[in-house]
Amino acid sequence: MTQEHQATRRTLLAGAGLAGVSVLAACSSGGSSSTASDAAPSSSAAAGGSQPSASSGGGTVLGATSEIPAGGGKVFSAAKVVVTQPSGGQFKAFSAICTHQQCIVDQVANGTIDCPCHGSKFSIKDGSVVAGPAPSPLPTQAITVAGNQITLS
């Protein structure tokens, strides 16, 4: 990352009120670590995701099970995770970052998790590639379903 790019990113984050110590540390080291404050709320709303919140149990609350249709799913872009329900009561979670060029997947439709960038499609059952160019499946994410609440572990 160039020094000019780093300064622009720092300025943008500071101006948006998101310049927490962890974000500045990630920017200055050139790392790609992600925190909940890295994501803009507008990108979450555009992809149908909601802002995750911290739970007292240490995980990030994603939403209610009622938000995830059977045979479908929902992208939580702020948390960079997609939760699916392949069959009634069975919930799965995968990274929302496409394995092709790291775009964020934007929808779950017709049994697949879809990437808008180059057309990759992944199975809602196991994250496997259904249509390329993605070279590998979406990595699974650990979630906890307690009552009607889904929490990213």
C-alpha positions in Angstrom: 0.0 0.0 0.0 1.5 3.4 -0.9 1.9 6.2 1.6 -0.5 8.3 -0.4 -3.1 5.6 -0.2 -2.6 5.2 3.5 -3.0 8.9 4.2 -6.2 9.0 2.1 -7.6 6.0 4.0 -6.7 7.5 7.4 -8.3 10.8 6.4 -11.5 9.1 5.2 -11.8 7.0 8.3 -11.1 9.9 10.7 -13.6 12.1 8.8 -16.3 9.4 9.1 -15.7 9.1 12.8 -14.4 5.6 12.5 -10.8 6.2 13.4 -10.5 3.9 16.4 -7.2 2.9 17.6 -7.5 -0.6 16.1 -8.4 0.8 12.7 -5.4 3.2 12.7 -3.1 0.4 13.7 -4.4 -1.8 10.8 -4.0 1.1 8.4 -0.5 2.1 9.4 0.7 -1.5 9.3 -0.9 -2.1 5.9 -2.8 -5.1 7.4 -6.2 -6.2 6.2 -7.6 -7.0 9.5 -11.3 -6.2 9.8 -13.4 -4.9 12.6 -17.1 -4.2 12.8 -16.3 -0.5 12.5 -14.6 -1.0 9.1 -18.0 -1.6 7.4 -20.2 1.3 6.4 -23.9 1.0 7.4 -25.0 1.9 3.8 -23.2 -1.2 2.3 -25.0 -3.3 4.9 -28.4 -2.0 4.0 -27.7 -2.3 0.2 -27.0 -6.0 0.6 -29.9 -6.6 2.9 -27.7 -7.1 5.9 -28.1 -5.5 9.2 -25.6 -4.0 11.6 -24.4 -6.8 14.0 -24.2 -6.1 17.7 -22.2 -7.5 20.4 -23.8 -10.0 22.8 -23.0 -10.4 26.4 -21.8 -14.0 25.5 -18.8 -12.6 23.5 -20.1 -13.2 20.0 -21.7 -10.9 17.5 -25.5 -11.0 17.3 -26.5 -11.3 13.6 -30.2 -11.4 13.8 -33.3 -13.6 14.4 -33.8 -17.0 12.8 -37.0 -15.6 11.3 -34.9 -13.4 9.0 -33.4 -16.5 7.3 -36.0 -18.2 5.0 -36.0 -22.0 4.7 -34.2 -22.9 1.4 -32.5 -19.4 1.3 -30.4 -17.2 3.4 -29.3 -13.6 4.2 -26.1 -11.7 3.8 -24.9 -9.8 6.8 -22.3 -7.6 5.0 -21.2 -5.6 8.0 -20.1 -8.9 9.6 -18.9 -10.3 6.3 -21.0 -13.5 6.8 -23.9 -15.1 5.1 -26.3 -17.4 7.0 -28.4 -20.0 5.2 -31.2 -22.4 6.1 -30.9 -25.2 3.6 -33.8 -27.0 5.3 -36.1 -26.1 8.1 -34.3 -25.5 11.4 -30.8 -26.2 9.9 -28.6 -23.0 9.9 -25.2 -22.7 8.2 -22.8 -19.8 8.0 -20.1 -19.0 5.6 -17.7 -16.1 4.9 -19.4 -13.5 2.6 -16.1 -12.9 0.9 -16.0 -14.6 -2.6 -12.9 -16.8 -3.0 -12.4 -15.5 -6.6 -11.4 -11.8 -6.0 -12.7 -11.1 -2.5 -15.9 -9.3 -3.5 -18.7 -9.5 -0.9 -21.5 -11.8 -2.0 -24.8 -9.9 -2.3 -27.7 -12.3 -2.4 -29.0 -15.7 -1.7 -31.4 -17.0 -4.4 -32.4 -20.3 -6.0 -30.3 -22.4 -3.6 -27.1 -20.4 -4.2 -25.1 -17.6 -2.6 -24.3 -15.2 -5.4 -21.3 -12.9 -6.0 -22.1 -9.8 -8.1 -18.6 -9.3 -9.4 -17.9 -12.2 -11.8 -20.9 -14.5 -11.4 -19.6 -17.1 -8.9 -22.3 -19.1 -7.1 -22.0 -21.2 -4.0 -24.2 -23.9 -2.5 -26.3 -22.8 0.5 -25.8 -26.3 1.9 -22.0 -26.4 2.2 -20.6 -23.3 0.5 -19.2 -25.4 -2.4 -18.7 -23.8 -5.8 -21.7 -24.3 -8.0 -20.6 -21.9 -10.8 -17.1 -20.4 -11.2 -14.8 -18.6 -11.6 -14.3 -19.0 -7.8 -11.5 -21.5 -7.2 -12.7 -22.8 -3.8 -15.7 -23.0 -1.5 -16.7 -20.2 0.9 -15.1 -21.0 4.3 -17.6 -21.9 7.0 -18.1 -19.6 10.0 -19.1 -20.7 13.5 -22.5 -19.5 14.7 -24.7 -20.3 17.6 -28.4 -20.5 17.4 -30.1 -20.0 20.8 -33.8 -19.7 20.8 -34.5 -17.4 17.9 -31.2 -15.6 17.9 -28.2 -16.2 15.6 -24.8 -15.2 17.0 -21.5 -15.3 15.2 -19.1 -17.1 17.5 
